[in-house]
Amino acid sequence: MLPGVPQIRVTPDVIGLVVLPPLLYASAEEMSWRVEHARERLGEEERDRTTADAYRQLRIDVIAVETAELRRLYDINRISDTTRRRVQRRLDLEEARLGEG
């Protein structure tokens, strides 16, 4: 689109393998910061129980957002079904682990 700059085609799988993981990582980093910030405001005894509960709920909420974004990317043909299934499986497994705690 810019003169002299070659046009780059990005396949849906590249988005799933290159673009999506950093977004997921950034979400996890943000959530870790929030949990740590909440820890600092709590008393020592409440901290451990509440932190685990807060982390679990935050991660479940983030998984819901990630699932919606994954669905949106698939619906607009930005990622393939294979990529969608691969990432969704990871999200489902993580959500199942959170439910066990």
N, C-alpha and C positions, 0 to 999 in steps of 0.2 A: 504494500500500500504506500510505502515511501519510495520515492525515486532512488534507485541504486541499491536498495536493500532487498535481498532475496525474500520471497514469500515462503513461509514455513507452514507445512501442513502438519497438523497434530491429529493423530488418530485417537479414538476413544480409549484404547488401551493405554496410551501414553498418559492420558489424563488420570486414569485409574492408578497407574504405577508411579507417576512422577508428580502430578499436581495434588492428588488427594492425600497421600501420606503426610506431606508437610502441614496440610490444613488440619488433619487429625492430630498431629503432634502438637501444633500450636494450641489446639483446644485443650489437650491434656495438660500442657504447661500452664495455661491460664487457670484451669481448674486446680492444679496443684498449688498455685499461688493463693487462690481463694481459700483453700483448705488451711494452708499455713497461716494465713491472715486470721482466719477464724480461731485457730488454735491459740494464737497470741492473746486473744480477747477472753478466753475461757479460763476457769480455774483448773488446777492440776487434776483433780479427781474427775471432773466432768469432761475434761479434755479428751481422754482416750476414747470413751464411749461416744461422745458427741462427734468427735472428728471422724470416726469410722462411719457413723450414720450419715454425717454431712457429705463425706466423700462418696459413699455409696449412692446417695440421692443425686448429688451433682453429676456423677458419672452416668447414671441412668438418664438424667435429663439431657446430657450431652449426646449420648447414644441415640436418643430420640431425634435430636436435631440432625445428627450425622445421617441417620436413616432417611429422614425426609430429604436431605440434600442429595443423597445417593439416588433416591427415587426420582428426584427432579432431573439430575444429570442423565439418568437413563431415559426418562420420558422425552427429553429434548435431543436424544441420540448423541450425547457427548461422551458416554461410556458404553461399552459393549455389555451384553448380558453376562458374559463370562466374568468381566471385571466387577459388575454389580454383584453377582453371586459370591465372588471371592471376598469382596469387602464386607458384604452383608453377613457372610458366615462368621467372619472375625467379630463383627459387632454382636451377633447373636450369642456367640460363645462367651464373650465378655459380659454381656447382660445376664446370661445364665449363671456365671460365676458370682456376679454381684448379688443375685437372688439367693444364693446358697448361704451367704454370710449373715 
